[in-house]
Amino acid sequence: MIEEVKIKIGKISSLEDKMSIEAEIEVLDGVDGINVNENNGDCYVKFDEDKISSDAIIKKIKELGFEVTVNDFSSNELPKGESFPAQKEEWSSKNFREHIYRVEGMHCASCEILIEKKLLEAQNIKSVDASTSKGEVVVEYEGDRPNPERLSRMFKEENYRFYDVNEKVKSSFAKKAFIGKEGASPTLVAFNIAIFVIIAFLFLQKIGIADFLSISSTSSVVTFLGFGLLAGLSSCAALVGGIVLSMSKQWNSLYSEEQTTSQKLQPHIMFNVGRVISYAVLGGVLGVIGSRLQISPQITGYLVIAISFLMIALGLQMLGVKAFRKFQITAPKSATRYIANENNFQGKQMPFIMGALTFFIPCGFTITAQSLALLSGSPITGAMIMGAFALGTAPSLFFIGLSSVKFNSKPHLAERFSKVAGFLVLFFALYNMSNQATVLGFTGFGDILSSAQNQTRVATVDAKDLPQIVDGKQVIKMTAYGSKDSPNYFKVRVGVPVRWEITADRTAGGCNGSIISNSLFSGSIDLIPGQVSVKEFTPEKTGKFRFSCQMGMVSGIIEVVNATNAAVDSNSGIVVNAATEGGGDIISSGSKGCGCGGGGGNSCRREIK
């Protein structure tokens, strides 16, 4: 039932007071309109008594610091949708007008929807069109033009600031964007926090957190659950966790400050639910089609790099880089408006779909689980493998979502979290791109560091540096662990066949589940814990060639040298001395150049340990 009340407000003396009261009251749920006369204190409020009471309205006015001097106010029932006389007299007789406001604080498409949705709740605003790329909001209104200060107060909690399009930004506000309450730069603080998280991440990678698990296609569901837990703490978080961080701001904006944390967590819950369900279903599909599905390292690498470029753009947006405001990957605004309407969508379906699609985002752990689902040859086993794996990654991804929701409820912390997330997204994107450079044949950070370290190597090779020749083949041996290879540097003779024996430790798996080096041989060497995989090839070029896992995260070097002038002991088959002619540059594991022998010297087989 719609009612109109007239309230007498004391201690009101200016247009500022009028706009302040109207801005705070008209956004209350159930209030359809308010008009305050700053000259005599008369306040007319139209509201739905089924949603809000007159007492609640009076209480809110008192909280603003004003006095309600007349409590015996009048109350008249009105038909739903009818405006009261004071409004009709002031607004309805005037034509619609348009005004452009400049807005500070908009970052993404969700900001546009949030501003449009809230402004349309004001009684004299008829249409709104917000543009993040321009940093502007076009408002069509009836009657008095909304004051920028009033609009800024409406969005005080969201940290948006409105100005007339020709108005100069106030220095005090501009300063707050960079200097915090204690004088410290929020960006610098966020950078320091991000550095701490990055160091912790690299430390976990260095100590080989994946070494504690041994998996195969016959492992238990509990094992894959633990495998997923570790994936969520290591390289898997670089991709999926980065996406969750990138989308958190948009998901959070779909919920008001009055809603509970559990309600705000719904998009993150649906993201993980969609992820677990899709992994289980598609894992079953993999179990059916078996080994017929093949994902080449090149396709995987290019896909990861494409995702990384997207993450870089999103990260720079989160850091407030204006040049990237125009970079928007969004649905049509009509669709996003529909999604943002809590009466239609509640923001649940899209996170669910996005979570489901993460099945196709590659990471070393995911590819390992997918490969084992393929090898299982059973839809039930494949579904259990992938479902348990996705369930294991859920806690870390959900924690990221919980953190973003908690910080978002406090504007100054929300800005800081957004900057921390932006730095982390940038790091994970560059981290992924560097690893994929190794796979695709470009120079990664690891290649640069290795080149610098190996420039000081002596040009003479001792006997112990070159492998034995057995039955005409150079034999090199290596043990592969979950996060490292030992040894990871070999020297071999050019033009002499190589037999590479790789013993897979029980911890081998995850990112280090297979080895590639396209510059030396085609295909990959699949590793299975407890078994010895053998690869034979003939190097035809001198140089330093990198080998790595499919994702480029675990790598080493095979240096091919010219040993034609060296003396060989016929009994031991050991080269006593040899001159090296290999260059200092390292050729990546996925190099498109031709440095392999190919032909008959390119076989791979596995032996039981």
Secondary structure, DSSP 8 states (H G I E B T S, - for coil): -EEEEEEEEES--SHHHHHHHHHHHTTSTTEEEEEE-TTT-EEEEEEETTT--HHHHHHHHHHTT-EEEEEEEEEEEE-TT---HHHIIIIITS-EEEEEEEEES--SHHHHHHHHHHHTTSTTEEEEEEETTTTEEEEEEESS---HHHHHHHTTTTT-EEEETTS---HHHHHHTT--TTS--HHHHHHHHHHHHHHHHHHHHHTTGGGG----TT--HHHHHHHHHHHHHTHHIIIIIHHHHHHHHHHHHTS-TTS-HHHHTHHHHHHHHHHHHHHHHHHHHHHHHGGG----HHHHHHHHHHHHHHHHHHHHHHTT-GGGTT------HHHHHHHH-TTTTTT-HHHHHHHHHGGGS--HHHHHHHHHHHHH--HHHHHHHHHHHHHHHHHHHHHHHHHHHHHHTSHHHHHHHHHHHHHHHHHHHHHHHHHHHHHHTS--HHHHHHHHHHTTS-SEE-GGGS--EETTEEEEEEEE-SS-EES-EEEEETTS-EEEEEEE-TT--GGGGEEE-TTT-SSEEE--TTEEEEEEE---S-EEEEEEETTSSSEEEEEEE--TTS-B-TTT--B--EE----S-EE-TT--S-----GGG-EEEEEE-
